[in-house]
Amino acid sequence: MGLILPVAAIVLAAMAVPLALGRLLPEGGLWLIVNGALSALVLILAVAGYFLWSYGRQDTRIIDALGVAPGGSAAYFLGLGLSAGLIWAPVLVLTISTLPRRWKVKQW
């Protein structure tokens, strides 16, 4: 049960972020690519933040390590967020691919 909820949250975020950005960004192929890049960046940062919170909850020395080596610690957690792309990237790609169906002005 300890793994199901975080994975479900990551999958839901991978669906919600590009849909929300799809409402804000203009229609078009270039904007679809921008949406994918921004969504990936948001997901990497969100998952890295989750891992930081989760690790810090287990042992507070992790939070102390941020002050000692902030660059290395940030790179480690961003790497974890990127590694979690095995979970969120397929969902993100599928969600991005459905966005042109909602376009009203441009045609794919």
N, C-alpha and C positions, 0 to 999 in steps of 0.2 A: 504494500500500500504506500510505502514511503517513496516509491519511484513513479507510481501511476499519476499522482496529482501534479508533480512538476512537469512531466512529459505532456499531460493533457493541457496544462496551462501554456506550454511552449507551442503546442499545435494550434490552440485557439488564438494565441497571439500571432502566429504565422498566417492565420486566415484574416484576423481583424485588422492588422496594420496595413496591408496593401488595399483592403477594401476602404478603410478610412482615408488613406492617401488618394485613392481613386476618385473619391468625392471632391477632394480639394484641388487636385491637379487637373489641368486641361486634358482634353482627349487627344490622342495621337500616338503614333508609334514611338517617337522620341520620349514622350512623357511616360509611356509604359516602361521604358528602360530606366528612366529616372525614378519611377515608382519602385521598381525592383531594387535598384541600388539603395535608395533611401530606406526601404523596408528591411533590406538585409543589414544595413548599418544599425537601425533601431533594434532589430532582433539580436544582433551580436552584443550591443551594449546592454540590453535588458537581461539577456541570459548571463552575461558576465557579472552584472549586478546581482543576479540571483545567486550565482555561485559564490560571490564574495560574501553575501549575507549568510548563506548556508554554511560556508566554512567558518565565518566569524562566530556564528551561533554555536558551533561545535567547540571552538577553541579561540579565545580572545587574543592569543598571541598572533594569530593571522592578521588581525586588525593592526596590532603593533608593528608587524613587519611592513605594513604599508608606509609607515613613517620612516623606517630605516632604508628601505629600497623601493621607493614608489614606482620607479620605471620598470624594474623587474617584476614587481607584484602586479602592476597594471598589465604588463605584457602577458603574464601567466593567465590572468583571469580573462583577458580578451581572447587568448588562445583557446581557453575552455569554451567561451561563447562561440567562437568559430568552429570548434570541434562539434559542438551541439548542432551545427548545420546539417549533420547527418539526420537529425530529427526534423528541423524546421525548413530546410531548403526544399525538399520535395513538395511540401505543403505550400510553401511560398510560390514556387513555380506554377503549381496547379491553380492557385488562386489568381496569380497574375494573368495566366492564360485565359481565365474566364472574364476578365474585365472588359475586353472589347464588346462583349455581348450587351453590356449596359450602356454603351455609347449612344448618344442621341444625334450628334452632329456629324462626327467623322464615321467613315465606314472602313472596316478592316480589310 
